[in-house]
Amino acid sequence: MIAARAWRRLVFCCCGAGSCCAFVQTARATSGPSVNEAALSAPLTRVEIATIGDVERDPLLFERIRSLFPEQTTVVLSAHHQLDQRAVLLPQHADTVYIWIRVTERSAARVYLTLAEQDGQARYLFREIRLDSGLDEVGGETLAQVAHSSAQALWLREQQSSREALVDALAREAQHAPLSSPAPTAPLLVPASVSTAHDSPEPARRSAQSKASPVRLGIGVSGSTHSSGTEGFLQEVGGFFGLEYRGRLSLRAKVSYLVPTDFGVPPARVHLTGATGELRAGWLSNDATRLRVRLEAGLGALLGRAQSSIIDDEPKAHALPAQDIQRPYALAAAGLEWPFGPAWVAAGVDLRVPLRTTSYEVAGQMGASTSASVCPGGSLEIGFGFDPAPR
């Protein structure tokens, strides 16, 4: 708090007998928070990110940066992939931190940040980074951390570069790649005071923006095995298609081929074939760039065909004709996913609870064998994720 001393002088004069009395009172007042302090305490509301050069081909960089900001901060991806001098020097909205990320070499990157203020001025921040390991997972994480911390520092006025320093950086940038210019006007790269940041209006095309899709798609293959009582262990191989919403919720559809299996129901032997289909809804512990836990629940169905044959010489035993199987089931699953760039490898366990069991009988014999009422199992999968949003 900023304290200020206020002096209040109260003079009381008594006229009479030629005398005058004076009293002086001192008081200490404390003022409320200033406008600047209130602005600094407000959270960062919006960030717009433009990726340029080699970093544009990294589909996970934007997701890494977005995951570092709190949920109340809106983080969007710019539709432009060129370093526009006018856009850098003349930020448009006062509540947005604009970030341009360009990789000049495989081992070097530049980050430009600008912010317009309510009074018509602008603030800038320029960072140059060495990426010892290039644009691998470590380099991408480093670049995301720098972009996040720089945006917070510029918003909170903890760090700032002069306009002259930014102009010099943009001039050096021209030696690496051509810069786009919206109009053939007078040269813009002239040192000037910060107060001139809004002398020229932003072109109308800057108002069109492309939000990064909160949905991430995924495809892959999987293999699983489940215990099924009399039927033994059922082996399945297949594929899946799914989507994730903001890296936390998922919905997946899976279709698998049942590897043909034989099992005994004395004095007969049964040959079982078929396929399974599943629909799963799930929850994910974090984004796709780190080891994460996936929990799922859903419904599925086994559609099969059982063909029996007599293998023991029993005159009273007669095999039944082929039997179609329709066995719905509920399921719950848990797994761990290891990321490898946009791909992942996962291992999991699941439990199927059939809503209907299958009974195998041999004519002329007493009793019957049934499939299990609870089917535990495990699975392995390999998947690949991608962002459906145009870039």
C-alpha positions in Angstrom: 0.0 0.0 0.0 1.1 3.5 -0.7 0.8 5.7 2.4 0.4 9.5 2.2 0.5 12.1 4.9 -2.4 14.5 5.0 -2.2 17.6 7.1 -5.4 19.1 8.3 -5.2 22.5 10.0 -8.1 23.6 12.1 -7.9 27.0 13.4 -10.4 28.2 16.0 -10.2 31.8 16.8 -11.9 33.4 19.7 -12.2 37.0 19.5 -12.4 38.7 22.8 -10.0 40.1 25.2 -7.6 40.4 22.3 -6.5 36.7 22.4 -6.4 33.9 19.6 -6.0 30.2 20.1 -4.8 27.8 17.3 -5.0 24.0 17.2 -3.1 21.8 14.7 -4.1 18.2 14.1 -2.0 15.6 12.2 -3.7 12.6 10.5 -2.2 9.6 8.5 -4.3 8.3 5.6 -3.9 5.1 3.6 -5.0 5.2 -0.1 -6.6 2.2 -1.8 -5.0 0.2 -4.7 -3.9 2.2 -7.7 -5.3 1.6 -11.2 -1.9 0.1 -12.3 -1.9 -2.3 -9.4 -5.5 -3.5 -10.1 -4.5 -4.1 -13.8 -1.4 -6.1 -12.7 -3.5 -8.3 -10.4 -5.9 -9.2 -13.3 -5.1 -12.6 -14.9 -3.9 -12.8 -18.5 -7.1 -13.2 -20.5 -5.9 -14.1 -24.1 -2.8 -15.2 -25.9 -2.4 -15.5 -29.7 0.4 -17.6 -31.1 1.9 -17.6 -34.6 4.5 -20.4 -35.5 7.0 -19.7 -38.3 9.6 -21.8 -40.1 10.5 -25.3 -38.9 8.5 -25.0 -35.7 5.3 -24.7 -37.8 5.6 -28.5 -38.6 5.6 -29.4 -34.9 2.0 -30.3 -34.2 2.5 -30.5 -30.4 4.2 -27.2 -29.7 0.9 -25.3 -29.6 -0.6 -27.9 -27.3 2.4 -27.7 -25.0 2.1 -23.9 -24.7 -1.6 -24.0 -24.1 -1.3 -26.6 -21.4 0.9 -24.3 -19.4 -1.7 -21.5 -19.1 -4.6 -21.7 -16.7 -8.1 -22.5 -18.0 -9.3 -18.8 -17.7 -6.7 -17.8 -20.3 -7.8 -18.3 -23.9 -5.0 -19.5 -26.1 -5.5 -19.5 -29.9 -3.4 -20.3 -32.9 -2.9 -17.5 -35.5 -3.8 -18.3 -39.1 -0.7 -16.5 -40.4 2.7 -18.2 -40.7 4.8 -15.2 -41.7 6.5 -12.6 -39.6 4.6 -9.4 -40.3 6.5 -6.3 -39.2 3.4 -4.2 -38.9 1.6 -6.8 -36.9 4.5 -7.1 -34.5 5.0 -3.4 -33.9 1.3 -2.6 -33.9 -0.6 -5.1 -31.7 -4.3 -4.8 -32.1 -6.2 -5.8 -28.9 -5.3 -4.5 -25.5 -6.2 -7.7 -23.7 -4.1 -10.0 -25.8 -0.4 -11.0 -25.7 0.7 -11.8 -29.2 3.5 -14.3 -29.6 5.6 -15.0 -32.8 7.9 -18.1 -32.7 10.4 -18.6 -35.4 13.2 -21.2 -35.6 16.0 -19.6 -37.6 18.1 -22.8 -37.5 17.6 -26.3 -36.2 19.4 -25.2 -33.0 18.2 -21.6 -32.6 14.8 -19.9 -32.1 13.4 -16.4 -31.7 10.3 -15.4 -29.7 8.7 -12.0 -30.2 6.0 -10.8 -27.8 3.9 -7.6 -28.0 1.0 -6.2 -26.0 -1.1 -3.1 -26.6 -2.2 -1.0 -23.6 -5.3 0.9 -22.9 -3.6 4.3 -23.3 -2.6 3.5 -26.9 1.0 2.5 -26.1 2.6 -0.9 -26.7 5.1 -3.0 -24.8 7.5 -5.5 -26.4 9.7 -8.5 -25.4 12.3 -10.3 -27.5 13.9 -13.6 -26.6 16.6 -15.6 -28.5 17.0 -19.3 -27.5 19.6 -22.0 -28.2 18.1 -25.4 -28.7 20.9 -27.8 -28.1 18.8 -30.9 -29.1 16.9 -29.2 -31.9 13.2 -29.5 -32.2 12.9 -32.9 -30.4 10.7 -33.4 -27.4 13.1 -31.6 -25.1 13.6 -28.7 -27.4 9.8 -28.3 -27.9 9.2 -28.4 -24.1 12.0 -25.7 -23.6 10.5 -23.5 -26.3 7.0 -23.8 -24.7 8.3 -22.9 -21.3 10.1 -19.8 -22.6 6.9 -18.7 -24.5 4.8 -19.1 -21.4 7.1 -17.4 -18.9 7.8 -14.5 -21.4 4.1 -13.9 -21.9 3.5 -13.8 -18.1 6.5 -11.5 -17.6 5.3 -9.1 -20.3 1.8 -9.0 -18.9 3.0 -8.4 -15.3 5.6 -5.8 -16.4 8.4 -7.9 -15.0 10.4 -7.9 -18.3 10.3 -5.6 -21.3 12.4 -4.8 -24.4 12.6 -1.4 -26.0 11.0 -0.7 -29.3 14.5 0.1 -30.7 15.7 -3.4 -29.6 12.7 -5.0 -31.3 13.3 -3.0 -34.5 16.9 -4.2 -34.6 15.8 -7.8 -34.1 13.3 -7.6 -36.9 16.0 -6.0 -39.2 18.3 -9.0 -38.4 15.4 -11.3 -39.1 15.2 -10.0 -42.6 18.6 -11.7 -43.3 17.1 -15.1 -42.6 13.7 -14.9 -44.3 11.6 -12.3 -46.2 9.1 -10.5 -44.0 5.6 -9.8 -45.2 4.4 -6.2 -45.6 0.7 -5.4 -46.1 1.2 -2.2 -48.0 4.0 -0.4 -49.9 4.0 2.5 -47.4 6.9 4.4 -45.9 9.5 2.3 -44.2 8.3 1.2 -40.8 11.6 0.2 -39.2 12.4 3.7 -37.9 13.1 4.1 -34.1 10.3 6.0 -32.5 8.7 6.5 -29.1 6.4 3.8 -27.8 3.5 6.2 -27.9 3.4 6.0 -31.7 2.5 2.3 -31.7 -1.1 3.0 -32.8 -0.6 5.7 -35.4 -1.7 3.4 -38.2 -4.8 1.2 -38.1 -4.3 -2.6 -38.3 -5.5 -4.1 -41.7 -8.9 -5.6 -41.6 -7.5 -9.0 -42.5 -5.9 -9.3 -39.0 -9.4 -9.6 -37.5 -9.8 -13.0 -39.1 -8.4 -15.6 -36.6 -8.2 -19.3 -36.5 -8.8 -21.0 -33.2 -7.0 -24.2 -32.6 -9.4 -27.1 -32.4 -10.0 -28.5 -28.9 -10.5 -31.9 -30.5 -7.7 -34.3 -31.3 -8.3 -37.4 -33.4 -6.5 -40.7 -33.0 -6.3 -44.0 -34.9 -4.5 -47.2 -34.1 -4.3 -51.0 -33.8 -4.6 -53.2 -30.7 -4.4 -56.8 -29.5 -6.2 -58.2 -26.5 -6.8 -61.5 -24.6 -9.7 -62.4 -22.2 -10.5 -65.3 -20.0 -13.9 -66.7 -20.9 -14.5 -69.9 -18.8 -15.2 -73.0 -21.0 -14.2 -71.1 -24.1 -10.6 -70.6 -22.7 -8.7 -67.4 -23.5 -10.1 -65.5 -26.5 -7.6 -63.6 -28.6 -8.6 -60.5 -30.5 -6.8 -58.2 -32.9 -8.3 -55.0 -34.4 -8.3 -51.3 -34.8 -9.8 -48.2 -33.2 -10.8 -44.7 -34.0 -11.2 -42.0 -31.3 -11.3 -38.4 -30.4 -10.1 -36.4 -27.4 -11.6 -33.2 -26.1 -9.1 -30.7 -24.6 -6.8 -33.6 -23.7 -9.1 -34.8 -20.9 -12.1 -36.6 -22.3 -12.2 -39.3 -25.0 -14.6 -41.3 -27.0 -13.4 -44.4 -28.9 -14.9 -47.0 -31.2 -13.1 -50.3 -31.6 -13.6 -53.3 -33.9 -11.7 -56.6 -33.4 -11.4 -59.9 -35.2 -11.7 -63.0 -32.9 -8.9 -65.3 -33.6 -10.5 -68.8 -34.2 -10.3 -71.0 -31.2 -11.1 -74.6 -30.3 -12.2 -75.9 -26.9 -13.6 -79.2 -25.6 -17.1 -79.9 -24.4 -16.7 -83.7 -24.0 -17.5 -85.7 -26.0 -17.5 -82.9 -28.5 -15.1 -80.2 -29.6 -16.3 -76.7 -30.5 -14.7 -74.4 -33.1 -15.5 -70.7 -32.3 -15.1 -67.7 -34.7 -16.4 -64.2 -34.7 -15.7 -60.5 -34.1 -16.3 -57.9 -31.4 -17.3 -54.2 -31.4 -17.0 -51.7 -28.6 -17.8 -48.1 -27.8 -15.8 -46.5 -24.9 -16.0 -43.2 -23.1 -12.9 -42.2 -21.1 -11.0 -39.8 -18.9 -7.3 -38.8 -19.4 -4.9 -37.6 -16.7 -3.0 -35.0 -18.8 -2.1 -34.0 -22.3 -0.6 -36.3 -25.0 3.0 -35.1 -24.5 3.6 -36.9 -21.2 3.0 -40.4 -19.7 -0.7 -40.5 -18.8 -3.4 -42.7 -17.4 -6.5 -43.5 -19.3 -9.7 -44.7 -17.6 -12.6 -46.0 -19.7 -16.1 -47.5 -19.5 -18.4 -48.7 -22.2 -20.4 -51.3 -24.0 -19.5 -54.0 -26.5 -20.8 -57.1 -28.2 -19.4 -60.4 -29.3 -20.9 -61.8 -32.6 -19.7 -65.3 -33.3 -20.5 -68.7 -34.6 -19.8 -72.0 -32.8 -19.5 -75.3 -34.8 -19.3 -78.5 -32.8 -18.1 -82.0 -33.7 -18.1 -85.3 -31.8 -14.6 -86.5 -31.1 -15.4 -89.5 -28.7 -17.2 -92.6 -29.8 -20.4 -92.2 -27.8 -23.5 -93.6 -29.5 -25.9 -91.5 -27.5 -24.0 -88.2 -28.2 -25.0 -86.1 -31.2 -23.5 -82.8 -32.1 -25.8 -79.9 -32.5 -25.8 -77.8 -35.7 -23.8 -74.6 -35.9 -24.9 -72.0 -33.3 -24.8 -68.2 -33.7 -23.7 -66.2 -30.7 -24.8 -62.7 -29.8 -23.3 -61.7 -26.5 -23.5 -58.1 -25.3 -21.3 -57.0 -22.4 -20.3 -54.0 -20.3 -16.7 -53.1 -19.7 -14.3 -51.1 -17.6 -10.7 -50.5 -18.5 -7.5 -48.7 -17.2 -4.2 -48.2 -19.0 -0.9 -46.3 -19.3 0.1 -44.5 -22.5 3.7 -43.7 -23.4 4.0 -40.8 -26.0 6.5 -40.9 -28.9 5.9 -37.6 -30.6 2.4 -37.7 -32.1 2.2 -41.5 -31.6 1.9 -43.5 -28.4 2.2 -47.1 -27.1 -0.3 -48.2 -24.4 -0.8 -51.2 -22.1 -4.0 -51.8 -20.2 -6.2 -54.2 -18.2 -10.0 -54.4 -18.6 -13.0 -56.4 -17.2 -15.9 -57.5 -19.3 -19.2 -58.4 -17.7 -21.4 -60.3 -20.2 -25.1 -59.4 -20.1 -25.8 -62.9 -21.5 -23.8 -66.1 -21.3 -23.6 -68.9 -23.9 -24.5 -72.5 -23.0 -22.9 -75.4 -24.9 -24.8 -78.7 -24.8 -24.3 -82.1 -26.5 -27.5 -84.0 -27.3 -27.7 -87.2 -25.3 -25.5 -85.9 -22.5 -26.4 -84.5 -19.1 -25.4 -81.0 -18.1 -24.0 -78.1 -20.1 -20.9 -75.9 -20.2 -21.2 -72.1 -20.2 -19.1 -69.1 -20.9 -17.8 -67.1 -18.0 -20.0 -64.4 -16.3 -16.9 -62.2 -15.7 -14.1 -62.0 -18.3 -10.8 -60.2 -17.1 -8.2 -59.5 -19.7 -5.4 -57.2 -21.0 -4.4 -55.4 -24.1 -1.6 -53.6 -26.0 -2.2 -50.9 -28.5 -0.2 -48.5 -30.8 -1.9 -45.3 -31.8 -1.3 -42.0 -33.7 -2.9 -38.7 -32.9 -3.4 -35.6 -35.1 -5.1 -32.2 -34.9 -8.0 -31.9 -37.4 -7.8 -28.1 -37.4 -6.4 -26.5 -40.6 -3.0 -24.9 -40.2 
